[in-house]
Amino acid sequence: MIAQRYPGLLLLDRMDDWAEPNVLHSFALDELLCRRTGQDGIPVLHLWRHPSGFVMGPRDSRLPEAALAARELERLGLSAAVRNSGGAAVPLDPGVVNISLILPLEGAASSRFNDDFQLMYELISAALQDTGVQVDKGEIAGAYCPGDYDLSISGRKFCGIAQRRLSKSYIVQAFVNAGGSGEERGRLVRQFYDTAAGSSAHGISYPQVHAETMGSLEELAGLWPDSARMFAEAVGTAAIGARGDDEARMPDSRMPDRADIAALAATLRARYPIGT
């Protein structure tokens, strides 16, 4: 398990950091932390939320009317952007817990792509152990952000996993629908694709989302009342093992400067435009 494999892992809990409306802020922070891990080999677990965001994959951003769909999302108050970790469209809100495992590359073992997804699956399964639910992995047809490592309970997806690699380190990112309605999020993603595909929808490949395939841990595992916080705390405990929170907490001295985060977020937005 991760606590044994990475005994020096640091915990960065930004679950209640609502200061930055730009949804790319946390992705830029992950990137800078990943560069630092590539230099010193120290792993980091970053837990975060965003109040109202929508991140799409590069393929989503190239759909014929992606720019129009993004403007519609922004009119709804969502910060829309393209993420640099692949995958497909995902809505973010206070009920969605984002987990970023930032790890050093360790030779041939880390070159096996699915090993890193498996590590995230094991972490999430361990965090949910006390609920008594069975967490399954494997693509859920009709779910948004589909992939081989969709995580589900009773056939409904609650988590998707993506990855970002640098030369000496990498990030495994998971979005977890902890609280609220998975189906409502599914309807939002379907609305995005219906608009983004435009009139030529029949000649384009994009996820065919069926909202009822999505769920949340509140709905599927009975986490309540503060589902997101309960789940995040369970993830942190599973990751740091017997070490205390104070010992594992990432020191402020390791945090990148906010100006550097903002500059990289602007670079990412320019590098991954919507609608081109």
N, C-alpha and C positions, 0 to 999 in steps of 0.2 A: 504494500500500500504506500501511498505517497509520503506519509510521515516517516516511514522507514527508508524509503529510497532517497528522500531529500530532507534529512534531519535538520538542516539549517534554514529551511524555508521561512521567509518573512511574510507577514500578513499585513496587507493594506486594505482597510475597511473604509470605503467611501459610500456606504449605503445611504447615508443621510447628507451627502454633499450635493446640494441643489443649486450651487452658485453659478454654474456654467450652462447657459441654454444651448450652446452649440453641441450637437450630438457627437461631433468628431473630437471633442476635447478628450474624452476618455480613450478613444482609439489612439490619439496622438500621445497621450500619457503612456499607454501600453507600449507604444513603439520606442519611446525614450527609455523606459524601464528595461525593455528587452535589450537595447543597445548596452545598457549598463551591466546587465546580467551576462552578456557576451564578453564583457571585459573582465569581470571579477568572479563569474561562475555562481553567484548567489541567486537562488530561485526566489520567486515572489508569487504570492497568491493575491490577486487584486479582485475585490468584490465591489461592485458598483451598480447604481441605478441611474436612470435618466427620467426626468419628469414627463416628457412628451416628445418622443422621437420616432423616426422611421429610417432604418438603414437598409439599403439594397445592395445586391451584389453587382459586379461589373456587367454581367449579361443583362440584368434588369435595367441598368441605366442606359442601355443601347436599344431598348424597345422603341418603336416609332414615336410614341407619344409620352415617353418617360418624363420629359420636361413638364408637360401639361399635368401629368399625374402628380409630380412633385409639387407643383404650384397648388394643386387642390389640397394636398396634405398640409402644406404650409398655411393655407387659409383656415384649416382646422386647428391650427396652433401647433403642429408638429414640426420639429427640426428635421429636415430630410437631407440625406447625404448617402454617398457610396462608401462602403467600408473596404478596407484594404486586406481583409482576411478571407475573401472569397465568399462562398455561400450565396444565399438568395435573400429576398426581402423579409425583414423582421420588424415588427412594431415594438417600441420600448415605452414603458410607463412605470409608475411606482410599484406595480405588482410583478414586474419582470426583474429577476436577479441575473446580472451578468457576472460570469466567472471567467477570469483571465489567469491561466496558469502560465507563468513566464519562466522558462527553463533553459539551462545551458544545453547545448548539443553535446552528446556523449558518444561520439563515434558511431559505429555500425548499428548499435541498438536503436539509436534515435533516427536512423535513416529509414526505418520501417514506418511508413506513414500511419498505418492503423494502430500501431502501438501507443501512439500519443492520444488518439481518440479513446482507446481502451482505458488509459489512465484516467481520463476525465469521467468516463462511465463508472469506473470503480469508485472514484471520489464521490460522485453524486449518489451512487447506490449506498455507499457507507453513510452518507449524511441522512438518508431516508430509512436506514435500517430499523429504527425504533418505531416507524409507522406501521410496519408489518406488510407493506405493499411490495409487489414484485415489479422491479424495473426491467423492462425489456428493451433490447436494442435491435434496430433493423428498420428499414424505410417504411413509413406509414403512407400508403397511397392517399393522395388528396390533401396531405398536410403541407403547410408552407415551409419554405427552406428545407426541401426534402434531401435526405442523404442516408447512407448505409448506417450511420450512427444516430439516427433519430432515436430518442429515448421516449418510451411510452409506458403507460399503465392501463391495463385493460383495453388495449387497442387504440388509445387516444394519445397523441403526441403532446408532451409538455416541454421538451428540450431539443435544441439542435446544436451542433458542434461544428466549428470551423477552425482553421489554422493559418498562422502567418509565420514564415520562416525567414530568418536572417542568416548570415554566414556562420555565426558562432552561438546562436541562441534562437529560440522560437517561442511562439505564443499559441496556446490552445484556448480558444474562446468558446464559451457556451452561453446561450441565452436560456433561461429557465422561467417558464410561466409559473410563478409561485402563487400569486393571488389573483383574484378577479376571474373573468370569463375568458377561457381560451377560444371559445366560439366567436365572441365579439371581436377578438383580435384577428381571427380567421376571416371574418367578413370584411374587416378593414383591408387586409392584404388582398383578398379577392377583388375588392373595389379598385385597388391600385392597379392590379394587372388588367382588369377590364378596360380601364382608361388608358394605361400605358401601351397596350397592344394595338389600340386604334382600330380602324376599319379593316385592317389586313390581318386580324387576329387568326384567321384560319390557316394562314401560311407561315406562322411563326411558332417556334417552340418556346413555351414558358410554363411554369408550374400551374396546373389546373387545381386550384385550391377549393376544397370542400370544408367549410368552416366547422362542421360537426366533428371532424377528425381531430380537432385540437381541444386540449383541456388544460387545467392548471392543477397545481398540487393542493390548492384549497378544495377543488372539486373532486380530485381523484385520490388524494391521500388524507383528506380531513385535516389539513394544516389550517389552524384558525386560533386566534383572531388576526394576528399580524403574521400572515403566512410568509411574506418576503423576509422579514427579520428572523423569524424562527428558522427558516431554511438556511439563510446566510450564516447564522450562528452555528448550525449543525455542520455546514461545510467547513467553516473555520476550525471547529473542534476536530473534525475528521482529518484535516490537513496537518495540523500542528501536533496532534497526538498528546503526549503527556506534558508537553511544554505549556507554560502558562501564557495567557494573552500578552502580558507585559513583555515577556521574554521574546515572543515571536513578532511583536508589533514592529512594522518597518519604521526606522528612525526618520525624523523630518529631514535630516541631512541628506538622505538618499532621494528625496523628492526633487524632480526637475523644477526649474524655475517656471512660474506661470507664463512668463513672456515667451519662453522657449516652447512650451506646450501650445500656446496660441499660434506661434509662428508655424509650427509643424502642422497644426490643424488646418491652417490656411493653405499650406503646401499640398496637403492631402486632398483638399477640396478642389484645388486647381488641377491636380494630377488625375483625379477621377471625376471628371465632369459628368453631369446628367444630360442625356439627350444628344450625345455625339458618338 
